[in-house]
Amino acid sequence: MNVLPPSGRTAGDSTGETAPADPLAVFAALRTPRGAALLDELRDHDPARELATATRLRRDHPASLVSAALGQARLRQRAVAKFGAEDAYRMFFTPAGVEQATRATVAAHRAGRFAGAGGVRSVADLCCGIGGDAIALARAGVSVLAVDRDPLTAETARANAEALGLQDRIEVRCADVTEIDTSAYDAVFVDPARRGGRGRIFDPEAYSPPLSWATDAASRAPRAALKIAPGIPHEAIDPRAEAEWISDGGDVKEAVLWFGEGAVPGTFRATLLPSGAALAAPAPLPAPPVGPVGRYLYEPDGAVIRAHLVAAVVEECGGRLIDETIAYVTSERRYESAYAAGYEITDQLPFSVKRLKALLRGRQVGVLTVKKRGSAVEPEELRRKMKLQGPNAATVFLTRVAGAPTMLLGQPLAR
């Protein structure tokens, strides 16, 4: 999590100057007036010109400070997608912090649920990272104890609270979360680390802290939320919890288990942002019917699929699946829903690149959207082979129908 290269040598430094060994000292330097001015200057810097920028800045600044500032500037640029420019360019980040931080819209949704629960005035945020959730909670009017055992990460969270003017609502503590007494807090939020030195961790008991500890801590609190990987096996979910999968702009971002007051144990929920539309049902739902492709095809949101709530969409539209293993829903009825995108199907063909190319050429399709489920074909490779020309647009689904590789051609329904 050091902002300097692990070798200890300043990036691009031909003089061989050794970087400070203490990452906290480097971070403190970034927060001085000199460091702040350097970060302001680098706000819109072009990473492709970094070597020239570093050479120029070293004429007036220590090489170690320039290297740290360039690293922080890169992280801020990456963080804009999660936090928005207004916050990201005031905040501080670590590489792991940018990667693992909750997207601001998702954190605001969760904070709203905490704040909306009667009596929640304080939350213990365990494994707080760089403070994304603590910030959202504080902005929702909740007092937060933010805890992380890594000194640099905790210092980054503290700096972010100050940078955003929330230091009166956020207390940051560098400590092992397993040693924190949360009994004085109205609610607990736990976000175990799901990445290690070798990348993503898939075994929940290899999380830090393990899922079993996090679940126990959450279940003992009056109210609690436990952030988990969206792909967690459903059988690993504690039956005392309400499980919620959250998508933002159609992309699944995370899953969270809710415990205590306000949670509905055994319920699976899909929440779609930014609309806030939510679909919930007791798990598991019965298996939906399977049948031939009808006039319309519906593509459920990823959160609906992860929550195993596709059967609810099938029931709502009076439809069926096109294959028992594929999450595409079909119906003769036009159906409008926040939980699924709809398409009118014009053609159903066995998979054939040659036949698809001829069909698209005959219809003068110059813009092709390729969607796939249950197909190994790469969309970009298929588009190249089509050699598209013409003023029209179409969508092709590469999938399976009753087990057979199939192409479905259609147009999106107006919403």
JOJO-V405502 format. One record per backbone hydrogen bond with DSSP energy under -1.0 kcal/mol. CO is the residue of the C=O (numbers start at 1). NH is the residue of the N-H. E is the energy in kcal/mol with one decimal. If there is no record, write none. Layout:
BEGIN
CO,NH,E + CO,NH,E
END
This chain:
BEGIN
5,8,-2.0 + 8,19,-3.2 + 10,13,-2.1 + 17,10,-1.3 + 22,26,-1.6 + 23,27,-2.5 + 24,28,-2.4 + 25,29,-1.8 + 26,30,-1.3 + 29,32,-1.2 + 32,36,-3.0 + 33,37,-2.3 + 34,38,-1.9 + 35,39,-2.4 + 36,40,-2.3 + 37,41,-2.0 + 38,42,-1.5 + 40,43,-1.1 + 42,45,-1.7 + 46,49,-2.2 + 47,50,-1.5 + 49,53,-2.4 + 50,54,-3.0 + 51,55,-2.3 + 52,56,-2.1 + 53,57,-2.5 + 54,58,-1.9 + 56,59,-1.2 + 57,60,-1.6 + 57,61,-1.4 + 62,66,-2.3 + 63,67,-2.5 + 64,68,-2.2 + 65,69,-2.7 + 66,70,-2.6 + 67,71,-2.1 + 68,72,-2.4 + 69,73,-2.6 + 70,74,-2.1 + 71,75,-1.9 + 72,76,-2.5 + 73,77,-2.0 + 74,78,-2.0 + 75,79,-2.1 + 79,82,-1.0 + 79,83,-2.9 + 80,84,-2.4 + 82,104,-2.5 + 84,88,-2.7 + 85,89,-2.0 + 87,90,-2.0 + 87,91,-1.5 + 94,98,-2.5 + 95,99,-1.7 + 96,100,-2.6 + 97,101,-1.7 + 103,107,-2.7 + 104,108,-2.4 + 105,109,-1.7 + 106,110,-2.3 + 107,111,-2.8 + 108,112,-2.3 + 109,113,-1.6 + 110,114,-2.3 + 111,115,-3.3 + 112,116,-2.0 + 114,117,-1.2 + 117,120,-1.9 + 119,121,-1.1 + 121,143,-2.7 + 122,187,-1.2 + 123,145,-2.2 + 124,189,-2.8 + 125,147,-2.7 + 126,191,-1.9 + 128,131,-1.8 + 131,135,-2.5 + 132,136,-1.7 + 133,137,-2.6 + 134,138,-2.6 + 135,139,-2.3 + 136,140,-1.1 + 137,142,-2.3 + 138,141,-1.7 + 143,123,-2.4 + 144,171,-2.9 + 145,125,-3.2 + 146,173,-3.0 + 147,127,-1.5 + 147,128,-2.5 + 150,154,-2.7 + 151,155,-2.3 + 152,156,-2.2 + 153,157,-2.3 + 154,158,-2.2 + 155,159,-2.4 + 156,160,-2.1 + 157,161,-2.1 + 158,162,-2.0 + 159,163,-2.7 + 160,164,-1.8 + 161,166,-3.4 + 162,165,-1.4 + 166,169,-1.7 + 166,170,-1.3 + 169,144,-3.2 + 171,146,-3.4 + 173,148,-1.8 + 176,179,-2.1 + 177,180,-1.5 + 182,185,-2.0 + 187,124,-2.3 + 188,225,-2.1 + 189,126,-3.1 + 190,227,-2.7 + 193,208,-1.7 + 194,201,-3.3 + 196,199,-1.7 + 199,196,-3.0 + 203,206,-2.5 + 204,207,-1.1 + 204,211,-2.0 + 208,193,-2.7 + 210,214,-2.3 + 211,215,-2.9 + 212,216,-2.0 + 213,217,-2.6 + 214,218,-2.4 + 215,219,-2.6 + 216,220,-1.2 + 222,261,-2.2 + 223,188,-1.8 + 224,259,-2.7 + 225,190,-2.4 + 226,257,-2.9 + 228,255,-1.5 + 229,232,-1.9 + 233,236,-1.9 + 234,237,-1.5 + 238,241,-2.1 + 241,266,-2.3 + 242,258,-3.1 + 243,269,-2.7 + 244,256,-2.5 + 245,271,-3.0 + 246,253,-2.8 + 246,254,-1.4 + 247,273,-2.8 + 248,251,-1.4 + 251,248,-2.7 + 254,246,-2.8 + 255,228,-2.7 + 256,244,-2.6 + 257,226,-2.5 + 258,242,-2.3 + 259,224,-2.0 + 260,263,-1.9 + 264,267,-1.8 + 266,283,-2.3 + 267,243,-2.3 + 268,281,-1.9 + 269,245,-2.9 + 270,279,-2.5 + 271,247,-2.4 + 272,276,-2.8 + 273,249,-2.6 + 277,272,-3.1 + 279,270,-2.9 + 281,268,-2.5 + 289,321,-2.9 + 295,345,-2.8 + 296,331,-1.9 + 297,343,-2.2 + 298,329,-2.7 + 299,341,-2.3 + 301,305,-1.9 + 302,306,-2.8 + 303,307,-1.9 + 304,309,-2.8 + 305,308,-1.7 + 309,312,-1.0 + 309,313,-1.1 + 310,314,-2.4 + 311,315,-2.2 + 312,316,-2.1 + 313,317,-2.2 + 314,319,-2.3 + 320,330,-3.1 + 321,291,-2.7 + 322,402,-1.7 + 323,326,-1.6 + 326,328,-1.1 + 328,322,-1.5 + 329,298,-3.8 + 330,320,-1.8 + 331,296,-2.5 + 339,301,-2.8 + 341,299,-3.0 + 342,413,-2.6 + 343,297,-2.7 + 344,411,-1.9 + 347,409,-2.4 + 349,407,-3.4 + 352,356,-2.3 + 353,357,-2.4 + 354,358,-2.0 + 355,359,-2.2 + 356,360,-2.6 + 357,361,-2.2 + 358,362,-2.2 + 359,363,-1.3 + 360,365,-2.3 + 361,364,-1.1 + 364,392,-2.4 + 365,389,-1.1 + 367,394,-2.0 + 369,396,-2.8 + 371,398,-3.0 + 378,382,-2.2 + 379,383,-2.5 + 380,384,-2.0 + 381,385,-1.6 + 382,386,-1.2 + 392,366,-2.7 + 392,367,-1.8 + 394,369,-2.6 + 395,410,-2.6 + 396,371,-2.7 + 397,408,-2.1 + 398,373,-2.1 + 399,406,-3.0 + 401,404,-1.9 + 404,401,-2.3 + 405,351,-1.7 + 406,399,-2.4 + 407,349,-2.9 + 408,397,-3.0 + 409,346,-3.0 + 409,347,-1.7 + 410,395,-2.2 + 411,344,-2.9
END
